[in-house]
């Protein structure tokens, strides 16, 4: 996402985009076996907690 686009987003949308970027990174690590499923689950749970996103929330790109 370019800086101009980023600056136009409201804080909630920025939070959503940051979450998606971090989740994609975790997904990549898991796919390439850089982390275990247990590590993925822990990290994703920590990410959701820190960002205030519940597991029920459906955050999509």
C-alpha positions in Angstrom: 0.0 0.0 0.0 1.4 3.3 -1.0 1.9 6.2 1.5 -0.8 8.4 -0.1 -3.3 5.6 0.1 -2.3 4.8 3.7 -2.7 8.5 4.7 -6.3 8.5 3.4 -7.4 5.5 5.6 -9.2 6.0 8.9 -7.6 4.6 12.0 -9.8 1.5 12.0 -9.0 0.7 8.4 -5.2 1.2 9.2 -5.6 -1.3 12.1 -7.3 -3.8 9.8 -4.6 -3.5 7.1 -1.8 -3.9 9.7 -3.5 -7.0 11.1 -3.9 -8.5 7.6 -0.2 -7.8 6.8 1.0 -9.4 10.1 -1.4 -12.4 9.6 -0.1 -12.9 6.1 3.4 -13.0 7.4 2.5 -15.6 10.0 0.7 -17.6 7.3 3.9 -17.5 5.2 6.1 -18.7 8.1 3.7 -21.6 8.7 3.5 -22.6 5.0 7.3 -22.7 4.8 7.7 -24.5 8.1 9.6 -21.7 9.7 7.3 -21.9 12.7 5.2 -24.8 14.1 1.4 -24.8 14.2 1.6 -24.3 18.0 3.8 -21.2 17.5 1.4 -19.9 14.8 -1.6 -20.3 17.0 0.1 -18.6 19.9 1.4 -15.7 17.7 -2.0 -15.2 16.0 -3.7 -15.2 19.4 -1.3 -12.7 20.7 -1.7 -10.5 17.6 -5.5 -10.6 18.0 -5.3 -9.8 21.6 -2.9 -6.8 21.2 -5.0 -5.4 18.3 -8.3 -6.0 20.0 -9.6 -8.3 17.3 -11.7 -11.3 18.5 -11.6 -14.7 16.8 -15.2 -14.1 15.7 -14.3 -11.0 13.8 -14.0 -11.7 10.1 -11.2 -9.5 8.9 -10.7 -9.8 5.2 -8.7 -7.8 2.6 
